[in-house]
Amino acid sequence: MKRKYFSILCVLIVLVSLAAVAVRFSVGLGKKGNERPIIPLKPVVTVELPDSQTIREMERLEAVMPEFGRPLRAERLSVDLKLFGYQPVRKGTYAAGEKNILLRPDMNYSLTLAFWAGAKRFCVIDGKFYQEGMYLPDGGSILTIEPSRVRVRKHGFTEWIPVGRPEGSRNNNERQSGEKM
C-alpha cells in the first residue's frame, strides 16, 4: 500500500469506530438505565452426604494429614544423586585446613588381590598391578599392603581398602582408631 493511502485508511477506521459507538448508545437509550440483562440461572448441584461412619473416618484422617507432609526421619529413604555429580558429605569425613574445609576424596578403589613375596608387597587395584609405595593415577599413594587390605593415602586422608570390597561402597567402621580423619 502506498503511503498516501494511509491517511485515508486511518480516517475510515475512525469513522467506523464512531459509528459503532453511536449505534451502541442509540440502542441503549431505549432501555431504562437501571435494568440489567437477565442472566439465566445455573441449575443447583445436589451432593449426597456420606454416611456417619465415613465422616468419622474423614475426621480421623484430617488429624493425621499434616504428618503426611513431614515423614518421620527414620522412614526417609535416601536418594542417590551420584548420577548428577553430587557427592554426599558424611559426618566425620572432613578435615580443617588453614582457612577452608577439605572434603574427604573419593576412594572407590576395587582391590582384587594383595600378597607378599619375601620382603616385597604387591596388590592389584582397579585391575592394575602395584607395589607398596607406588602412586595411583588419581593422586593416591599406597602406604601399606597387608594380605587382606591395603592402606591408601589421598590428599592427606588415609583409608584401609579391604580385598573384594565392591566399588563405590564405603563402611565407616573400616577406619581404625587413631587414624587421621
C-alpha positions, 0 to 999 in steps of 0.5 A: 500500500502506498503511503498516501493511502494511509491517511485515508485508511486511518480516517475510515477506521475512525469513522467506523469506530464512531459509528459503532459507538453511536449505534451502541448508545442509540440502542441503549437509550431505549432501555431504562438505565437501571435494568440489567440483562437477565442472566439465566440461572445455573441449575443447583448441584445436589451432593449426597452426604456420606454416611456417619461412619465415613465422616468419622473416618474423614475426621480421623484422617484430617488429624493425621494429614499434616504428618503426611507432609513431614515423614518421620526421619527414620522412614526417609529413604535416601536418594542417590544423586551420584548420577548428577555429580553430587557427592554426599558429605558424611559426618566425620569425613572432613578435615580443617585446613588453614582457612577452608574445609577439605572434603574427604576424596573419593576412594572407590578403589576395587582391590582384587588381590594383595600378597607378599613375596619375601620382603616385597608387597604387591596388590592389584587395584582397579585391575592394575598391578602395584607395589607398596609405595607406588602412586595411583593415577588419581593422586593416591599413594599406597602406604601399606599392603597387608594380605587382606587390605591395603592402606591408601593415602589421598590428599592427606586422608588415609583409608584401609581398602579391604580385598573384594570390597565392591566399588563405590561402597564405603563402611565407616567402621573400616577406619581404625582408631587413631587414624587421621580423619 
